[in-house]
Amino acid sequence: LEQRRSAAEVFKAWNDLIDPTVTAHAQPSGLVRGTLFVSVDSDVWKDEIVRYRRREILKNLQHAFGTETIQRISFRVGV
């Protein structure tokens, strides 16, 4: 129950915490045992985010929710 509540909070805050350029192409899809799963709309954007934005996104989310809630991020193309 606690994990579902945390996931819902992360999903709600995503658009406020992350650059709008990124949120236009990537949205969180799950939070399991500290790993936030994010669906990305194309391989091109996945590569862009993983290569240049992953650290910034993780830092922003950990600052807002703590390192216990979000330990890592996994980006996947599709839903």
Backbone bond lengths (Angstrom), bond angles and torsions (degrees), N, CA, C in turn:
res aa  C-N    CA-C-N  psi(-1)  N-CA   C-N-CA  omega(-1)  CA-C   N-CA-C  phi
1 L - - - 1.459 - - 1.522 110.60 -
2 E 1.328 116.17 -44.82 1.466 120.69 178.99 1.525 111.00 -60.49
3 Q 1.332 116.18 -41.02 1.465 119.92 -179.06 1.529 110.79 -66.32
4 R 1.331 117.96 -39.01 1.458 120.52 178.03 1.514 111.68 -64.41
5 R 1.335 116.05 -39.32 1.455 120.29 178.23 1.530 110.26 -64.70
6 S 1.319 116.60 -42.83 1.459 120.92 177.69 1.521 110.95 -61.23
7 A 1.322 116.73 -43.89 1.466 120.72 178.80 1.518 110.71 -60.77
8 A 1.315 117.33 -44.10 1.464 120.87 179.88 1.523 110.97 -61.92
9 E 1.325 117.30 -39.44 1.465 121.21 178.48 1.522 111.03 -65.79
10 V 1.321 116.70 -42.04 1.469 120.72 178.61 1.518 109.80 -63.63
11 F 1.328 117.28 -45.13 1.462 121.27 -178.72 1.528 110.60 -60.72
12 K 1.340 116.61 -41.93 1.466 120.42 -179.59 1.523 111.71 -66.51
13 A 1.321 117.03 -37.87 1.464 121.13 -175.25 1.532 113.33 -85.47
14 W 1.316 118.06 -13.54 1.468 122.48 -175.27 1.529 112.48 -48.26
15 N 1.327 117.34 -52.72 1.465 120.44 -175.72 1.523 112.99 -66.35
16 D 1.323 117.70 -25.21 1.458 120.82 178.57 1.530 112.39 -82.67
17 L 1.320 116.81 -30.22 1.464 120.84 -174.12 1.527 114.31 -92.36
18 I 1.320 116.55 -22.53 1.464 120.76 -172.20 1.528 110.00 -111.63
19 D 1.316 115.72 146.59 1.466 123.37 179.18 1.532 110.69 -50.55
20 P 1.337 117.80 130.97 1.477 120.89 -179.60 1.526 114.00 -58.01
21 T 1.313 117.38 -27.64 1.467 120.07 176.42 1.526 110.30 -63.02
22 V 1.310 116.21 -37.87 1.467 121.26 178.98 1.527 110.42 -75.94
23 T 1.325 117.35 -45.04 1.468 119.96 -176.12 1.530 112.43 -65.36
24 A 1.316 117.12 -20.98 1.463 119.98 176.08 1.526 111.43 -68.10
25 H 1.335 116.80 -19.31 1.472 121.39 -176.05 1.516 114.38 -122.51
26 A 1.337 117.34 -7.89 1.470 120.11 -175.45 1.525 110.24 -143.25
27 Q 1.330 115.78 134.78 1.462 122.12 178.56 1.531 109.23 -137.90
28 P 1.328 116.91 143.17 1.465 119.14 178.59 1.527 110.95 -66.04
29 S 1.326 115.66 143.52 1.465 119.53 -178.80 1.522 113.10 -124.89
30 G 1.332 117.17 -11.44 1.455 119.17 179.02 1.521 111.39 -174.93
31 L 1.316 115.16 157.49 1.461 121.66 175.95 1.523 106.72 -137.47
32 V 1.334 116.16 112.27 1.452 121.68 -175.96 1.524 109.51 -130.71
33 R 1.329 115.65 117.49 1.465 122.45 176.70 1.527 113.01 45.52
34 G 1.320 116.00 48.91 1.457 121.19 175.14 1.511 116.00 86.86
35 T 1.329 117.44 -4.06 1.458 120.69 177.67 1.525 109.12 -104.24
36 L 1.328 115.95 121.41 1.455 121.39 175.61 1.515 108.16 -90.97
37 F 1.319 116.63 122.22 1.459 121.97 177.30 1.525 108.08 -95.09
38 V 1.329 115.09 130.52 1.461 120.87 -177.28 1.519 108.67 -124.80
39 S 1.341 116.14 127.03 1.459 121.92 176.96 1.521 109.22 -89.48
40 V 1.322 114.89 131.33 1.463 121.93 -178.92 1.519 107.77 -117.71
41 D 1.344 116.72 144.51 1.466 119.57 -172.14 1.525 115.70 -79.95
42 S 1.332 119.19 -9.64 1.469 119.83 177.87 1.528 110.69 -158.64
43 D 1.330 115.13 159.74 1.467 120.09 176.31 1.520 111.42 -63.02
44 V 1.331 116.65 -35.88 1.460 120.53 -179.73 1.522 110.22 -61.22
45 W 1.334 116.93 -47.40 1.466 119.85 179.73 1.517 111.62 -69.46
46 K 1.317 117.20 -35.40 1.469 119.38 176.99 1.520 109.64 -60.30
47 D 1.325 117.36 -46.83 1.464 120.57 178.81 1.525 111.62 -61.52
48 E 1.321 117.12 -42.69 1.471 122.33 178.81 1.530 110.60 -60.00
49 I 1.319 115.89 -48.00 1.465 120.49 -177.50 1.524 110.83 -66.97
50 V 1.318 117.18 -47.32 1.466 120.63 -177.74 1.525 110.31 -63.51
51 R 1.312 116.24 -42.22 1.454 120.14 -175.88 1.531 112.96 -73.21
52 Y 1.336 117.08 -43.10 1.465 120.00 -169.49 1.523 115.82 -115.09
53 R 1.316 118.68 -18.61 1.463 119.71 -171.55 1.517 115.28 -120.25
54 R 1.314 118.35 -11.23 1.468 121.88 -173.68 1.529 111.93 -54.68
55 R 1.316 117.66 -50.29 1.469 120.82 -177.06 1.528 111.59 -61.65
56 E 1.329 116.21 -43.76 1.464 121.25 179.73 1.533 111.01 -62.11
57 I 1.323 116.79 -44.54 1.463 121.45 179.54 1.526 110.07 -63.33
58 L 1.321 117.20 -48.28 1.461 121.16 -179.77 1.528 110.65 -60.61
59 K 1.313 117.14 -44.07 1.470 121.51 179.97 1.525 111.18 -61.01
60 N 1.331 117.61 -45.39 1.469 121.21 179.50 1.526 111.51 -62.40
61 L 1.322 116.62 -43.71 1.461 120.21 -178.75 1.528 111.62 -69.76
62 Q 1.318 117.12 -40.42 1.459 119.86 178.47 1.524 110.96 -66.78
63 H 1.314 117.15 -35.64 1.463 120.47 177.22 1.535 110.09 -63.03
64 A 1.324 116.64 -39.83 1.465 121.31 -177.78 1.528 113.01 -78.91
65 F 1.337 117.89 -36.71 1.464 120.96 -170.98 1.525 114.65 -118.42
66 G 1.324 117.62 -9.17 1.462 120.66 179.76 1.515 112.35 94.30
67 T 1.321 114.67 154.65 1.463 119.99 -178.23 1.529 112.74 -75.21
68 E 1.317 117.30 -17.73 1.468 119.59 176.57 1.532 110.86 -73.55
69 T 1.319 116.51 -39.07 1.469 120.86 -178.48 1.515 111.21 -72.01
70 I 1.341 116.45 -46.25 1.464 120.68 -178.51 1.523 108.55 -124.21
71 Q 1.327 115.05 105.35 1.459 121.06 -178.98 1.519 112.13 -97.55
72 R 1.331 116.35 -30.86 1.462 121.17 -178.80 1.529 109.24 -154.92
73 I 1.345 115.37 166.24 1.460 120.65 178.94 1.523 107.95 -128.03
74 S 1.319 115.13 138.59 1.462 121.83 175.32 1.521 108.03 -120.84
75 F 1.325 115.89 122.11 1.462 121.34 -179.87 1.515 109.42 -100.75
76 R 1.352 115.73 134.15 1.469 121.51 -179.57 1.513 109.46 -134.50
77 V 1.314 117.13 143.21 1.453 120.86 175.90 1.522 108.52 -82.12
78 G 1.319 115.33 134.04 1.457 120.98 178.87 1.503 112.57 101.91
79 V 1.312 114.92 -172.00 1.471 120.91 -175.61 1.505 111.15 -86.06
